[in-house]
Amino acid sequence: MFATSRYVNLLGMKQEFINGQSLYRYLFIVLALCSCFVGWLNAKQKVSLYTPTKLKQIDKEYGKETAIRFIKWEMFVAENQDKSQSEKLKLTNDFFNKQLRWVSDKKLWKKKDYWATPMETMLKSAGDCEDFTIIKYFTLTALGVPVKHLKLTYVKAIKYNQAHMVLTYTKTKRSVPLAL
């Protein structure tokens, strides 16, 4: 099948060649093709934001309404995989702005500042600006938006003289950021 030959390189190490190509190069190509195939298979699989066991636990501890909120979130991600990036941005922003209510960390967590995980934000169905930013970030990455385009950005709300966080998206390094 393959014509092989041996030769001794400058370091005195034996190397195999297949049809004039280094065995290492051949293996690299095979591994790269396998990696692409596995990546393609993974892209075709359903994105899961939580396990069925976790959903049962949520239902038991927090109730049906909270479990349904998690199901809607996962359905949202599954149904929007094939949308354009601009559609994913708008849909994600709208989804969370409708699903969640803004509540200060002091009221929600009894702390001056607390950065909630997406799971905690969904459990409470509420959060402050950092929590909205974090859950949008993780949802957009689950939708396939490259991380290099997303930034957690601190801004100043001049009207309130207060720090504020938003998620920004930049298509290129030089483009004007879109704040979500």
Rosetta blueprint (number, residue, H / E / L):
1 M L
2 F L
3 A L
4 T E
5 S E
6 R E
7 Y E
8 V E
9 N L
10 L L
11 L L
12 G L
13 M L
14 K E
15 Q E
16 E E
17 F E
18 I E
19 N L
20 G L
21 Q E
22 S E
23 L H
24 Y H
25 R H
26 Y H
27 L H
28 F H
29 I H
30 V H
31 L H
32 A H
33 L H
34 C H
35 S H
36 C H
37 F H
38 V H
39 G H
40 W H
41 L H
42 N H
43 A H
44 K H
45 Q L
46 K L
47 V L
48 S L
49 L L
50 Y L
51 T L
52 P H
53 T H
54 K H
55 L H
56 K H
57 Q H
58 I H
59 D H
60 K H
61 E H
62 Y H
63 G L
64 K H
65 E H
66 T H
67 A H
68 I H
69 R H
70 F H
71 I H
72 K H
73 W H
74 E H
75 M H
76 F H
77 V H
78 A H
79 E H
80 N L
81 Q L
82 D L
83 K L
84 S L
85 Q H
86 S H
87 E H
88 K H
89 L H
90 K H
91 L H
92 T H
93 N H
94 D H
95 F H
96 F H
97 N H
98 K H
99 Q H
100 L L
101 R E
102 W E
103 V L
104 S L
105 D H
106 K H
107 K H
108 L H
109 W L
110 K L
111 K L
112 K L
113 D L
114 Y L
115 W L
116 A L
117 T L
118 P H
119 M H
120 E H
121 T H
122 M H
123 L H
124 K H
125 S L
126 A E
127 G E
128 D L
129 C H
130 E H
131 D H
132 F H
133 T H
134 I H
135 I H
136 K H
137 Y H
138 F H
139 T H
140 L H
141 T H
142 A H
143 L L
144 G L
145 V L
146 P L
147 V H
148 K H
149 H H
150 L E
151 K E
152 L E
153 T E
154 Y E
155 V E
156 K E
157 A E
158 I L
159 K L
160 Y L
161 N L
162 Q E
163 A E
164 H E
165 M E
166 V E
167 L E
168 T E
169 Y E
170 T L
171 K L
172 T L
173 K L
174 R L
175 S L
176 V L
177 P L
178 L E
179 A E
180 L L
